[in-house]
Amino acid sequence: MNLCLYLSVVAIWGTTWIAIFAQQAASGGSVGAAVFWRFIVASLVMLLILKAVKRLRALNARDHFFCLLQGCCVFGFNFFCFYHAAAWINSGLESVIFSMAVLYNALNSWIFFRQRPSVRLLPATALGIGGIVALFWQELHNSEASVTLLWGIGLSALGTLGFSLGNMISLRHQRLQRDVLTTNSYAMLYGALAMALLTLSQGESLQPVWNWQWAGALCYLAIFGSVIGFGAYFTLVGRIGASQAAYSTLLFPLVALALSTLYEGYQWHAEAFLGLTMILAGNLVMFARLPVLRRRVAA
Protein backbone atom coordinates (compact mmCIF):
# COMPACT_ATOMS: atom_id res chain seq x y z
CA MET A 1 0.00 0.00 0.00
CA ASN A 2 2.77 2.43 0.94
CA LEU A 3 4.63 1.68 -2.29
CA CYS A 4 1.50 2.34 -4.36
CA LEU A 5 0.94 5.66 -2.60
CA TYR A 6 4.61 6.58 -3.02
CA LEU A 7 4.69 5.82 -6.74
CA SER A 8 1.35 7.57 -7.28
CA VAL A 9 2.68 10.76 -5.72
CA VAL A 10 5.84 10.59 -7.83
CA ALA A 11 3.95 10.01 -11.09
CA ILE A 12 1.26 12.64 -10.49
CA TRP A 13 3.36 15.42 -8.99
CA GLY A 14 6.17 14.79 -11.42
CA THR A 15 3.78 15.83 -14.21
CA THR A 16 2.03 18.77 -12.52
CA TRP A 17 5.01 21.08 -13.11
CA ILE A 18 4.50 21.05 -16.86
CA ALA A 19 0.76 21.67 -16.32
CA ILE A 20 1.59 24.72 -14.19
CA PHE A 21 3.79 26.02 -17.00
CA ALA A 22 1.04 25.32 -19.58
CA GLN A 23 -1.59 27.12 -17.53
CA GLN A 24 0.61 30.16 -17.04
CA ALA A 25 1.53 30.25 -20.72
CA ALA A 26 -2.14 30.05 -21.69
CA SER A 27 -3.32 32.80 -19.36
CA GLY A 28 -0.53 35.33 -19.04
CA GLY A 29 -2.68 36.63 -16.22
CA SER A 30 -2.78 36.70 -12.45
CA VAL A 31 -0.85 34.03 -10.57
CA GLY A 32 -3.22 34.41 -7.62
CA ALA A 33 -6.23 33.75 -9.85
CA ALA A 34 -4.63 30.58 -11.27
CA VAL A 35 -3.94 29.22 -7.79
CA PHE A 36 -7.44 30.23 -6.63
CA TRP A 37 -9.21 28.36 -9.44
CA ARG A 38 -7.06 25.26 -8.98
CA PHE A 39 -7.92 24.85 -5.32
CA ILE A 40 -11.49 26.14 -5.30
CA VAL A 41 -12.34 23.48 -7.90
CA ALA A 42 -10.39 20.79 -6.01
CA SER A 43 -11.94 21.66 -2.64
CA LEU A 44 -15.52 21.75 -3.94
CA VAL A 45 -15.08 18.41 -5.73
CA MET A 46 -13.69 16.81 -2.57
CA LEU A 47 -16.34 18.28 -0.28
CA LEU A 48 -19.17 17.17 -2.59
CA ILE A 49 -17.78 13.63 -2.89
CA LEU A 50 -17.22 13.29 0.85
CA LYS A 51 -20.69 14.61 1.56
CA ALA A 52 -22.24 12.23 -0.97
CA VAL A 53 -20.55 9.15 0.50
CA LYS A 54 -21.04 10.39 4.09
CA ARG A 55 -17.31 10.61 4.76
CA LEU A 56 -17.21 14.33 5.64
CA ARG A 57 -16.24 14.47 9.32
CA ALA A 58 -17.09 17.24 11.79
CA LEU A 59 -14.19 19.43 12.96
CA ASN A 60 -14.04 21.77 15.93
CA ALA A 61 -13.08 25.46 15.74
CA ARG A 62 -9.43 24.72 16.62
CA ASP A 63 -9.21 22.13 13.86
CA HIS A 64 -10.65 24.61 11.36
CA PHE A 65 -8.03 27.16 12.45
CA PHE A 66 -5.25 24.68 11.73
CA CYS A 67 -6.89 23.82 8.41
CA LEU A 68 -6.72 27.54 7.60
CA LEU A 69 -3.00 27.58 8.44
CA GLN A 70 -2.44 24.42 6.40
CA GLY A 71 -4.34 25.90 3.47
CA CYS A 72 -2.29 29.09 3.49
CA CYS A 73 0.97 27.10 3.66
CA VAL A 74 0.26 24.24 1.23
CA PHE A 75 -2.57 25.44 -1.01
CA GLY A 76 -1.82 29.13 -1.23
CA PHE A 77 1.52 30.67 -0.27
CA ASN A 78 3.74 27.90 -1.64
CA PHE A 79 1.99 27.68 -5.01
CA PHE A 80 2.01 31.47 -5.29
CA CYS A 81 5.81 31.17 -5.08
CA PHE A 82 6.00 28.21 -7.49
CA TYR A 83 3.81 29.84 -10.14
CA HIS A 84 5.90 33.02 -10.03
CA ALA A 85 9.12 30.97 -10.15
CA ALA A 86 7.88 29.34 -13.38
CA ALA A 87 8.53 32.69 -15.08
CA TRP A 88 12.25 32.44 -14.23
CA ILE A 89 13.19 28.76 -14.46
CA ASN A 90 11.77 25.79 -16.37
CA SER A 91 9.41 23.34 -14.74
CA GLY A 92 11.93 20.50 -14.51
CA LEU A 93 14.45 22.55 -12.55
CA GLU A 94 11.65 23.95 -10.38
CA SER A 95 10.66 20.43 -9.39
CA VAL A 96 14.27 19.67 -8.49
CA ILE A 97 14.33 22.50 -5.93
CA PHE A 98 11.11 21.14 -4.48
CA SER A 99 13.12 18.03 -3.65
CA MET A 100 14.55 19.95 -0.70
CA ALA A 101 11.26 19.15 1.07
CA VAL A 102 12.94 16.02 2.41
CA LEU A 103 15.43 18.16 4.34
CA TYR A 104 12.82 20.70 5.45
CA ASN A 105 10.52 17.96 6.71
CA ALA A 106 13.26 16.18 8.66
CA LEU A 107 14.25 19.42 10.41
CA ASN A 108 10.67 20.55 11.06
CA SER A 109 9.66 17.11 12.39
CA TRP A 110 12.55 17.39 14.83
CA ILE A 111 11.64 20.96 15.83
CA PHE A 112 7.87 20.50 16.19
CA PHE A 113 7.50 16.82 17.15
CA ARG A 114 10.92 15.86 18.50
CA GLN A 115 11.18 13.10 15.93
CA ARG A 116 14.80 12.09 15.65
CA PRO A 117 15.83 11.78 11.99
CA SER A 118 16.62 8.32 10.66
CA VAL A 119 20.31 7.37 10.55
CA ARG A 120 19.81 6.96 6.80
CA LEU A 121 18.62 10.52 6.35
CA LEU A 122 22.03 12.22 6.43
CA PRO A 123 23.73 10.14 3.68
CA ALA A 124 20.51 10.02 1.65
CA THR A 125 20.05 13.80 1.87
CA ALA A 126 23.72 14.39 1.04
CA LEU A 127 23.28 12.35 -2.14
CA GLY A 128 19.99 14.08 -2.95
CA ILE A 129 21.25 17.63 -2.43
CA GLY A 130 24.48 16.76 -4.24
CA GLY A 131 22.36 15.55 -7.14
CA ILE A 132 20.45 18.82 -7.17
CA VAL A 133 23.70 20.79 -7.33
CA ALA A 134 24.91 18.60 -10.21
CA LEU A 135 21.64 19.14 -12.09
CA PHE A 136 22.02 22.90 -11.73
CA TRP A 137 25.76 22.99 -12.35
CA GLN A 138 25.73 24.44 -15.89
CA GLU A 139 22.86 26.85 -15.18
CA LEU A 140 24.70 28.23 -12.14
CA HIS A 141 27.70 28.96 -14.38
CA ASN A 142 25.62 30.78 -16.98
CA SER A 143 26.27 34.43 -16.11
CA GLU A 144 23.59 35.75 -18.47
CA ALA A 145 20.84 33.87 -16.62
CA SER A 146 22.26 34.11 -13.10
CA VAL A 147 19.90 36.80 -11.78
CA THR A 148 16.71 35.21 -13.08
CA LEU A 149 17.93 31.78 -12.00
CA LEU A 150 18.51 33.01 -8.45
CA TRP A 151 15.01 34.54 -8.37
CA GLY A 152 13.54 31.24 -9.49
CA ILE A 153 15.60 29.24 -7.00
CA GLY A 154 14.72 31.59 -4.12
CA LEU A 155 10.98 31.54 -4.80
CA SER A 156 10.95 27.76 -5.23
CA ALA A 157 12.89 27.24 -2.00
CA LEU A 158 10.50 29.57 -0.16
CA GLY A 159 7.51 27.71 -1.56
CA THR A 160 9.05 24.40 -0.46
CA LEU A 161 9.35 25.74 3.09
CA GLY A 162 5.64 26.58 3.05
CA PHE A 163 4.87 23.07 1.81
CA SER A 164 6.90 21.57 4.66
CA LEU A 165 5.14 23.64 7.31
CA GLY A 166 1.84 22.43 5.90
CA ASN A 167 3.13 18.86 6.26
CA MET A 168 3.65 19.48 9.96
CA ILE A 169 0.05 20.66 10.32
CA SER A 170 -1.22 17.60 8.46
CA LEU A 171 0.83 15.42 10.80
CA ARG A 172 -0.83 17.24 13.72
CA HIS A 173 -4.28 16.43 12.28
CA GLN A 174 -3.46 12.75 11.88
CA ARG A 175 -1.95 12.43 15.33
CA LEU A 176 -5.28 13.68 16.66
CA GLN A 177 -7.02 11.13 14.39
CA ARG A 178 -8.66 13.72 12.17
CA ASP A 179 -9.75 12.40 8.79
CA VAL A 180 -7.12 13.31 6.20
CA LEU A 181 -9.60 13.80 3.35
CA THR A 182 -11.79 16.09 5.45
CA THR A 183 -8.89 18.25 6.66
CA ASN A 184 -7.44 18.41 3.12
CA SER A 185 -10.79 19.53 1.70
CA TYR A 186 -11.22 22.37 4.16
CA ALA A 187 -7.54 23.35 3.89
CA MET A 188 -7.86 23.63 0.09
CA LEU A 189 -11.01 25.72 0.47
CA TYR A 190 -9.36 28.10 2.94
CA GLY A 191 -6.20 28.29 0.85
CA ALA A 192 -8.24 29.18 -2.24
CA LEU A 193 -10.16 31.89 -0.36
CA ALA A 194 -6.90 33.32 1.00
CA MET A 195 -5.53 33.54 -2.54
CA ALA A 196 -8.74 35.24 -3.69
CA LEU A 197 -8.36 37.91 -1.00
CA LEU A 198 -4.68 38.41 -1.89
CA THR A 199 -5.47 38.68 -5.61
CA LEU A 200 -8.32 41.14 -5.15
CA SER A 201 -6.27 43.24 -2.71
CA GLN A 202 -3.66 43.65 -5.47
CA GLY A 203 -6.34 45.01 -7.80
CA GLU A 204 -6.27 41.92 -10.03
CA SER A 205 -9.21 39.98 -11.42
CA LEU A 206 -10.26 36.43 -10.56
CA GLN A 207 -11.87 35.96 -13.96
CA PRO A 208 -10.82 32.64 -15.53
CA VAL A 209 -9.25 32.37 -18.99
CA TRP A 210 -11.56 30.59 -21.40
CA ASN A 211 -9.33 28.52 -23.68
CA TRP A 212 -8.73 24.79 -23.94
CA GLN A 213 -5.12 24.84 -22.75
CA TRP A 214 -5.94 26.78 -19.58
CA ALA A 215 -9.04 24.70 -18.82
CA GLY A 216 -7.25 21.40 -19.48
CA ALA A 217 -4.33 22.35 -17.24
CA LEU A 218 -6.77 23.49 -14.53
CA CYS A 219 -8.66 20.19 -14.58
CA TYR A 220 -5.46 18.16 -14.39
CA LEU A 221 -4.03 20.28 -11.57
CA ALA A 222 -7.29 20.34 -9.59
CA ILE A 223 -8.33 16.68 -9.91
CA PHE A 224 -5.10 14.73 -10.34
CA GLY A 225 -2.54 17.08 -8.84
CA SER A 226 -4.68 18.21 -5.89
CA VAL A 227 -7.54 15.82 -5.09
CA ILE A 228 -5.66 12.58 -5.83
CA GLY A 229 -2.05 13.71 -5.39
CA PHE A 230 -2.41 15.50 -2.07
CA GLY A 231 -4.78 12.82 -0.76
CA ALA A 232 -2.18 10.13 -1.48
CA TYR A 233 0.70 12.23 -0.14
CA PHE A 234 -0.85 13.20 3.19
CA THR A 235 -2.03 9.62 3.70
CA LEU A 236 1.59 8.61 3.19
CA VAL A 237 2.70 11.23 5.74
CA GLY A 238 0.44 9.60 8.32
CA ARG A 239 1.65 6.09 7.48
CA ILE A 240 5.44 6.49 7.22
CA GLY A 241 6.16 9.98 8.57
CA ALA A 242 6.77 13.36 6.97
CA SER A 243 10.51 12.88 6.43
CA GLN A 244 10.23 9.63 4.47
CA ALA A 245 7.10 10.73 2.59
CA ALA A 246 8.91 13.86 1.42
CA TYR A 247 11.69 11.73 -0.01
CA SER A 248 9.30 10.99 -2.87
CA THR A 249 10.06 14.54 -4.04
CA LEU A 250 13.57 13.44 -4.96
CA LEU A 251 12.12 11.25 -7.71
CA PHE A 252 10.07 14.06 -9.29
CA PRO A 253 12.98 15.18 -11.51
CA LEU A 254 12.92 11.84 -13.31
CA VAL A 255 9.42 12.61 -14.54
CA ALA A 256 9.53 16.40 -14.65
CA LEU A 257 12.86 16.71 -16.47
CA ALA A 258 11.78 14.11 -19.03
CA LEU A 259 8.69 16.21 -19.81
CA SER A 260 10.74 19.39 -19.73
CA THR A 261 13.03 17.84 -22.36
CA LEU A 262 10.07 17.19 -24.66
CA TYR A 263 8.13 20.43 -24.17
CA GLU A 264 10.58 23.06 -22.90
CA GLY A 265 13.81 22.12 -24.64
CA TYR A 266 15.75 21.19 -21.50
CA GLN A 267 19.33 20.36 -22.52
CA TRP A 268 20.85 17.31 -20.87
CA HIS A 269 24.53 17.28 -19.94
CA ALA A 270 26.92 14.97 -18.10
CA GLU A 271 26.34 16.67 -14.76
CA ALA A 272 22.57 16.22 -15.14
CA PHE A 273 22.95 12.46 -15.60
CA LEU A 274 25.29 12.38 -12.59
CA GLY A 275 22.74 14.34 -10.56
CA LEU A 276 19.88 11.98 -11.35
CA THR A 277 22.11 9.00 -10.52
CA MET A 278 22.90 10.52 -7.12
CA ILE A 279 19.20 11.21 -6.46
CA LEU A 280 18.29 7.60 -7.26
CA ALA A 281 21.13 6.39 -5.04
CA GLY A 282 19.75 8.55 -2.24
CA ASN A 283 16.34 6.87 -2.59
CA LEU A 284 18.02 3.48 -2.42
CA VAL A 285 19.91 4.42 0.75
CA MET A 286 16.72 5.80 2.32
CA PHE A 287 14.39 2.90 1.62
CA ALA A 288 16.39 -0.27 0.84
CA ARG A 289 15.88 -2.94 3.49
CA LEU A 290 19.12 -3.84 5.22
CA PRO A 291 19.66 -7.07 7.14
CA VAL A 292 19.47 -6.60 10.86
CA LEU A 293 21.75 -8.66 13.05
CA ARG A 294 20.10 -9.90 16.20
CA ARG A 295 21.76 -11.29 19.24
CA ARG A 296 20.35 -14.35 20.75
CA VAL A 297 20.41 -14.11 24.47
CA ALA A 298 20.46 -17.38 26.28
CA ALA A 299 17.67 -17.86 28.75
Solvent accessible surface area in square Angstrom, and as a share of the most:
residue,aa,sasa,rsa
1,M,142,0.63
2,N,56,0.29
3,L,120,0.60
4,C,86,0.52
5,L,21,0.10
6,Y,21,0.08
7,L,94,0.47
8,S,44,0.28
9,V,0,0.00
10,V,13,0.08
11,A,54,0.42
12,I,21,0.11
13,W,12,0.04
14,G,0,0.00
15,T,32,0.19
16,T,8,0.05
17,W,12,0.04
18,I,31,0.16
19,A,11,0.08
20,I,2,0.01
21,F,79,0.33
22,A,27,0.21
23,Q,0,0.00
24,Q,34,0.15
25,A,68,0.53
26,A,24,0.19
27,S,28,0.18
28,G,73,0.70
29,G,44,0.42
30,S,23,0.15
31,V,15,0.09
32,G,2,0.02
33,A,9,0.07
34,A,2,0.02
35,V,0,0.00
36,F,22,0.09
37,W,67,0.23
38,R,3,0.01
39,F,0,0.00
40,I,21,0.11
41,V,44,0.25
42,A,0,0.00
43,S,0,0.00
44,L,88,0.44
45,V,45,0.26
46,M,7,0.03
47,L,26,0.13
48,L,126,0.63
49,I,92,0.46
50,L,9,0.04
51,K,139,0.59
52,A,82,0.63
53,V,91,0.52
54,K,174,0.74
55,R,89,0.32
56,L,50,0.25
57,R,112,0.41
58,A,103,0.80
59,L,25,0.12
60,N,79,0.41
61,A,88,0.68
62,R,157,0.57
63,D,1,0.01
64,H,51,0.23
65,F,109,0.45
66,F,42,0.17
67,C,0,0.00
68,L,72,0.36
69,L,67,0.33
70,Q,0,0.00
71,G,0,0.00
72,C,46,0.27
73,C,26,0.16
74,V,0,0.00
75,F,0,0.00
76,G,1,0.01
77,F,85,0.36
78,N,1,0.00
79,F,16,0.07
80,F,42,0.18
81,C,6,0.04
82,F,2,0.01
83,Y,2,0.01
84,H,68,0.30
85,A,0,0.00
86,A,15,0.11
87,A,83,0.65
88,W,111,0.39
89,I,14,0.07
90,N,39,0.20
91,S,3,0.02
92,G,0,0.00
93,L,5,0.03
94,E,1,0.01
95,S,0,0.00
96,V,0,0.00
97,I,4,0.02
98,F,10,0.04
99,S,0,0.00
100,M,48,0.21
101,A,0,0.00
102,V,1,0.00
103,L,68,0.34
104,Y,50,0.19
105,N,0,0.00
106,A,2,0.02
107,L,84,0.42
108,N,13,0.07
109,S,2,0.01
110,W,123,0.43
111,I,104,0.53
112,F,113,0.47
113,F,44,0.18
114,R,188,0.68
115,Q,60,0.27
116,R,206,0.75
117,P,47,0.30
118,S,52,0.34
119,V,139,0.80
120,R,61,0.22
121,L,11,0.05
122,L,144,0.72
123,P,61,0.38
124,A,0,0.00
125,T,10,0.06
126,A,64,0.49
127,L,53,0.26
128,G,1,0.01
129,I,49,0.25
130,G,22,0.21
131,G,0,0.00
132,I,14,0.07
133,V,69,0.39
134,A,11,0.08
135,L,0,0.00
136,F,7,0.03
137,W,115,0.40
138,Q,88,0.39
139,E,40,0.18
140,L,76,0.38
141,H,126,0.56
142,N,70,0.36
143,S,94,0.61
144,E,169,0.76
145,A,38,0.30
146,S,37,0.24
147,V,103,0.59
148,T,49,0.29
149,L,9,0.04
150,L,111,0.55
151,W,149,0.52
152,G,0,0.00
153,I,43,0.22
154,G,38,0.36
155,L,36,0.18
156,S,0,0.00
157,A,20,0.15
158,L,82,0.41
159,G,0,0.00
160,T,0,0.00
161,L,65,0.32
162,G,1,0.01
163,F,2,0.01
164,S,0,0.00
165,L,60,0.30
166,G,0,0.00
167,N,0,0.00
168,M,10,0.04
169,I,22,0.11
170,S,3,0.02
171,L,11,0.05
172,R,36,0.13
173,H,1,0.00
174,Q,41,0.18
175,R,130,0.47
176,L,80,0.40
177,Q,166,0.74
178,R,71,0.26
179,D,28,0.14
180,V,24,0.14
181,L,51,0.25
182,T,0,0.00
183,T,2,0.01
184,N,1,0.00
185,S,0,0.00
186,Y,43,0.16
187,A,0,0.00
188,M,0,0.00
189,L,35,0.18
190,Y,47,0.18
191,G,0,0.00
192,A,0,0.00
193,L,83,0.41
194,A,28,0.22
195,M,6,0.03
196,A,10,0.08
197,L,130,0.65
198,L,68,0.34
199,T,1,0.00
200,L,99,0.49
201,S,90,0.58
202,Q,97,0.43
203,G,73,0.71
204,E,71,0.32
205,S,70,0.45
206,L,34,0.17
207,Q,133,0.59
208,P,22,0.14
209,V,45,0.26
210,W,200,0.70
211,N,58,0.30
212,W,232,0.81
213,Q,92,0.41
214,W,9,0.03
215,A,32,0.24
216,G,42,0.41
217,A,9,0.07
218,L,17,0.09
219,C,78,0.47
220,Y,66,0.25
221,L,0,0.00
222,A,0,0.00
223,I,58,0.29
224,F,94,0.39
225,G,0,0.00
226,S,0,0.00
227,V,25,0.15
228,I,76,0.39
229,G,0,0.00
230,F,3,0.01
231,G,8,0.08
232,A,12,0.09
233,Y,0,0.00
234,F,0,0.00
235,T,36,0.21
236,L,0,0.00
237,V,1,0.00
238,G,38,0.37
239,R,127,0.46
240,I,44,0.23
241,G,19,0.19
242,A,0,0.00
243,S,22,0.14
244,Q,59,0.26
245,A,0,0.00
246,A,0,0.00
247,Y,0,0.00
248,S,0,0.00
249,T,0,0.00
250,L,0,0.00
251,L,22,0.11
252,F,0,0.00
253,P,0,0.00
254,L,64,0.32
255,V,39,0.23
256,A,2,0.02
257,L,0,0.00
258,A,48,0.37
259,L,36,0.18
260,S,0,0.00
261,T,51,0.30
262,L,136,0.68
263,Y,150,0.57
264,E,42,0.19
265,G,43,0.41
266,Y,12,0.04
267,Q,140,0.62
268,W,76,0.27
269,H,23,0.10
270,A,81,0.63
271,E,51,0.23
272,A,0,0.00
273,F,124,0.52
274,L,98,0.49
275,G,0,0.00
276,L,17,0.09
277,T,82,0.48
278,M,47,0.21
279,I,1,0.00
280,L,82,0.41
281,A,35,0.27
282,G,0,0.00
283,N,15,0.08
284,L,120,0.60
285,V,53,0.31
286,M,3,0.02
287,F,72,0.30
288,A,31,0.24
289,R,227,0.83
290,L,113,0.56
291,P,123,0.77
292,V,118,0.68
293,L,175,0.87
294,R,211,0.77
295,R,227,0.83
296,R,239,0.87
297,V,134,0.77
298,A,94,0.73
299,A,154,1.19
